Amino acid sequence: MAFLLFGGSAFGAPRVYQKPSDFVRSSLGEIPATQVIQLSRAQQKSVRAILGKRYKSSAIRYWQKKGKTVFILEEIGKTEYITTGFAVKNGKIDSVKVLVYRESHGWEVARVPFTKQFRGATLKSKGGLSKQPRNIAGATLSVRALTKLARLALYLESQK
């Protein structure tokens, strides 16, 4: 009963902010044909450098229309995956939205004031972001996860 009074959800229950298909549609106006980047060994090595580990799949889906590309990517915050949508245009992040948040803490990264910090970010020559988002107390691992995913989205955009 207490969690109802404070507007929270049960621990471990995913918070679904938007379905991935709805993010693709809202970013591109429709859902175009799904395309796939099949990561080569060299690309897998680059992805490993970005994430600090292998990505969960060597085939990454994306959708593209009129120069804008959408990726739905996942990374573990502390113990659970955070599913995030990224729209990239002209080598810059156009928008970011946390779609499904599964952690018990750190959900503040799903708020618009946090995600809009990534808008306009590019990938620097050494692989870092041109804009560093500010940290959120209690959400450090989630902030790191979204930052890694932003770098990954920009890297993948350059590889299509």
Summary of the structure (lengths in Angstrom):
residues: 160
radius of gyration: 15.5
end to end distance: 49.4
largest distance: 51.8
contacts: 472
relative contact order: 0.18
helix: 34%
strand: 27%
